[in-house]
Amino acid sequence: MKKRNIGPSVIMIILMIYMLIPLVVSIIYSLNEKWTQLLPEGFTTANYVTLAQDSEFIASIGRTLLLCVVPIVITIIIVLLALFVSTAIFPRLEKYVQLICMIPYTIQGVILSVSILTMYVQSPTILSNRLLMLFGAYCIIILPYVYRGIRNGMNAVNMPMLLEAAEMLGCSKIYAFFKVVVPNILSSIIVSSLLAVGIIFGDYVLVRNLDGTAFPNMQIYLYQTMKSDSQKASAVFVVIMLITFLIAAVVLYLQSRQGKGAKSRDKE
């Protein structure tokens, strides 16, 4: 009987504990009246009650979700169309599409925001709208992550073979791409979207530079709260993490249901 190697499991458990320490400490700090000695003193949920009754905090959650959904949807559509053209119609363009999508890796948030303001802030067109600038900036920031996730998914399902098989059955290329290829890479699209959500949720620089306090998201609210109440700020941080975990859990649950449905259809 082979002995089970528990070394990797122990390492993973240690890493998980290490990564969860900041969140656990933040939860403890937000649930106590003060922590000036070795151990915290006085249990309280006042910080969370205050946040639940704060209309500005609730509005910041809605703004953050909006800032996540719109750029992610736009970027996914653009990447899918670009990959369709570069892989199914003009394969020679694929390397240029990849190069363009990888460029944002090298662009820092401060440089990007200053460049956008310099170019568009005095424009007489709709491009001078600060919120539109912010959506565009987020599309640029998350572009490499969305592209890489979707491209890896296409490589995994052997997209040329799927397109060829669909065309042999009488489908057009664009119909085969969106009706055959896209459903097969849906898990890759979901994973890329989750990564993009994490990036946008954690951003402060772009929203602060491009929109100031006119459209404050949760990071702006957190920064403003840190100036006045560190314990309340810890509660805000915990709520941000819980919302992120909840979004990830819901998306992964839907993904697992879809996978089970696909397996049941294959058995039938």
C-alpha positions in Angstrom: 0.0 0.0 0.0 1.4 3.3 -1.0 2.0 5.9 1.6 0.2 9.2 1.0 2.5 12.2 0.7 1.0 14.8 3.0 3.7 17.4 2.4 1.9 19.3 -0.4 -1.3 19.4 1.7 0.5 20.8 4.7 2.1 23.5 2.6 -1.2 24.4 1.0 -2.8 24.7 4.5 0.0 26.8 5.8 -0.3 29.1 2.8 -4.1 29.4 3.1 -3.7 30.3 6.8 -1.0 32.9 6.0 -3.2 34.5 3.3 -6.3 34.6 5.5 -4.5 36.2 8.5 -5.2 39.9 7.3 -8.9 39.1 6.8 -9.2 37.4 10.1 -7.4 40.2 12.0 -9.6 42.8 10.2 -12.8 41.0 11.2 -11.6 40.8 14.9 -10.6 44.4 14.9 -13.9 45.6 13.4 -15.9 43.6 16.0 -14.2 45.1 19.0 -14.5 48.5 20.7 -10.8 49.0 21.0 -7.6 47.1 20.6 -4.7 48.9 22.2 -3.2 46.0 24.2 -2.3 42.5 23.3 -5.9 41.3 23.2 -9.0 43.3 21.9 -11.5 44.6 24.4 -15.3 44.8 24.1 -17.4 43.0 21.4 -19.6 45.2 19.2 -21.3 45.1 15.9 -21.9 48.9 15.8 -19.6 49.3 12.8 -21.6 46.9 10.6 -24.9 48.4 11.8 -23.7 51.9 10.9 -22.6 50.7 7.4 -26.0 49.0 6.9 -27.8 52.2 7.7 -25.4 54.4 5.6 -27.0 55.2 2.3 -23.8 56.5 0.8 -22.1 53.1 1.6 -24.9 51.2 -0.1 -24.7 53.5 -3.1 -20.9 52.9 -3.3 -21.6 49.2 -3.5 -24.0 49.7 -6.5 -21.4 52.0 -8.2 -18.7 49.5 -7.8 -20.8 46.7 -9.3 -21.7 49.0 -12.2 -18.0 49.7 -12.7 -17.4 46.0 -12.8 -20.2 44.8 -15.1 -20.0 47.4 -17.9 -16.2 47.2 -18.6 -16.1 43.4 -18.3 -19.0 42.9 -20.7 -17.6 45.4 -23.2 -14.1 43.9 -23.0 -15.4 40.3 -23.4 -17.4 41.3 -26.5 -14.4 43.1 -28.1 -12.0 40.2 -27.3 -14.4 37.6 -28.7 -14.9 39.6 -32.0 -11.2 40.2 -32.3 -10.3 36.6 -31.8 -13.0 35.5 -34.2 -11.5 37.7 -36.9 -7.9 36.9 -36.2 -8.3 33.1 -35.9 -11.2 32.3 -38.3 -10.8 34.9 -41.1 -7.3 36.5 -41.0 -4.9 34.2 -39.0 -2.0 36.4 -39.8 -3.4 39.1 -37.6 -3.4 37.0 -34.5 0.1 37.9 -33.4 -0.8 41.6 -33.7 -4.0 41.2 -31.7 -2.0 39.4 -29.0 0.6 42.2 -28.9 -2.1 44.9 -28.6 -3.8 43.0 -25.8 -0.6 42.5 -23.8 0.5 46.2 -24.0 -1.7 47.2 -20.9 0.5 44.9 -18.7 3.2 47.6 -18.9 0.9 50.6 -18.3 0.6 51.8 -14.7 -2.7 53.2 -13.4 -1.3 56.7 -12.8 0.2 57.0 -16.3 -3.0 55.7 -17.9 -5.3 58.1 -16.0 -3.0 61.1 -16.7 -2.8 60.2 -20.4 -6.6 59.9 -20.7 -7.2 63.2 -18.9 -4.7 65.0 -21.1 -6.2 63.7 -24.3 -10.0 63.8 -23.6 -10.8 66.2 -20.8 -11.1 69.2 -23.1 -12.8 67.3 -25.9 -16.1 68.8 -27.0 -17.5 65.3 -27.6 -19.0 62.7 -25.2 -15.5 61.3 -24.7 -14.9 64.1 -22.2 -17.4 62.5 -19.8 -15.5 61.4 -16.7 -17.6 58.2 -16.2 -17.0 57.2 -19.8 -13.3 57.8 -19.4 -13.4 55.5 -16.3 -15.2 52.7 -18.2 -12.7 53.0 -21.0 -9.7 52.9 -18.6 -11.0 49.8 -16.9 -11.5 48.1 -20.3 -7.8 48.7 -21.0 -6.6 47.5 -17.5 -8.5 44.2 -17.7 -7.9 43.6 -21.4 -4.8 41.3 -21.0 -6.5 39.1 -18.4 -9.7 38.7 -20.3 -7.8 38.0 -23.6 -5.4 35.5 -22.0 -8.2 33.6 -20.3 -10.4 33.4 -23.5 -7.5 32.5 -25.7 -6.4 29.7 -23.4 -9.9 28.4 -23.5 -10.0 28.4 -27.3 -6.7 26.5 -27.4 -8.1 23.9 -24.9 -11.2 23.1 -27.0 -9.3 23.1 -30.3 -11.3 25.9 -31.9 -10.2 25.3 -35.6 -11.5 21.7 -35.4 -14.9 22.8 -33.9 -15.3 25.5 -36.6 -14.4 23.1 -39.3 -16.9 20.5 -38.0 -19.6 23.1 -37.8 -19.0 24.4 -41.3 -19.2 20.8 -42.6 -22.7 20.7 -41.2 -23.7 23.8 -43.0 -23.1 26.5 -40.4 -21.5 29.9 -41.2 -18.2 30.8 -39.4 -19.7 33.5 -37.2 -22.7 31.3 -36.3 -20.4 28.4 -35.5 -18.1 30.6 -33.4 -20.9 32.0 -31.2 -23.1 28.9 -31.1 -20.4 26.2 -30.8 -17.1 27.7 -29.7 -18.3 30.3 -27.2 -20.5 27.9 -25.1 -17.5 25.5 -24.9 -15.2 28.2 -23.5 -17.8 29.7 -21.2 -15.8 28.5 -18.1 -12.7 30.4 -19.4 -14.8 33.5 -19.9 -16.2 33.2 -16.3 -12.7 32.8 -14.8 -11.4 35.8 -16.7 -14.4 37.8 -15.5 -13.7 36.9 -11.9 -10.1 38.0 -12.2 -11.3 41.3 -13.8 -13.8 41.8 -10.9 -10.9 41.4 -8.4 -8.9 44.0 -10.3 -11.7 46.6 -10.5 -12.8 46.0 -6.9 -9.3 46.7 -5.7 -8.7 49.8 -7.8 -8.4 53.2 -6.2 -6.0 55.2 -8.5 -8.1 55.2 -11.7 -11.4 56.1 -10.1 -9.7 58.8 -7.9 -7.8 60.4 -10.8 -10.5 60.2 -13.5 -13.7 60.8 -11.6 -12.6 62.3 -8.3 -15.3 62.0 -5.7 -18.2 62.5 -8.2 -18.7 58.7 -8.6 -17.2 57.3 -5.4 -16.9 53.5 -5.3 -16.2 51.3 -2.3 -12.4 52.0 -2.5 -13.1 55.8 -2.3 -15.5 55.2 0.6 -12.8 53.0 2.3 -10.1 55.7 1.9 -12.4 58.4 3.3 -13.4 56.3 6.2 -9.8 55.5 7.1 -9.2 59.2 7.8 -11.8 59.2 10.6 -12.4 55.7 12.0 -10.0 52.8 11.5 -12.3 50.2 13.0 -15.1 51.3 10.7 -12.6 51.1 7.8 -11.8 47.5 8.8 -15.5 46.7 8.6 -15.7 48.3 5.1 -12.7 46.1 4.1 -14.4 43.0 5.4 -17.6 43.8 3.5 -15.6 44.3 0.3 -14.0 40.9 0.7 -17.3 39.2 1.5 -18.9 40.7 -1.6 -16.0 39.6 -3.7 -16.2 36.0 -2.2 -20.0 36.0 -2.8 -19.7 37.0 -6.4 -17.0 34.3 -6.9 -19.2 31.7 -5.2 -22.3 32.5 -7.2 -20.4 32.5 -10.5 -18.6 29.2 -9.7 -21.9 27.6 -8.6 -23.6 28.6 -11.9 -20.5 27.3 -13.7 -20.7 23.9 -11.9 -24.4 23.6 -12.7 -23.8 24.3 -16.3 -21.1 21.6 -16.3 -23.4 19.1 -14.7 -26.1 19.9 -17.2 -23.7 19.4 -20.1 -22.6 16.0 -18.7 -26.2 14.9 -18.3 -27.0 15.9 -21.9 -23.9 14.0 -23.2 -25.1 10.9 -21.4 -28.5 11.2 -22.9 
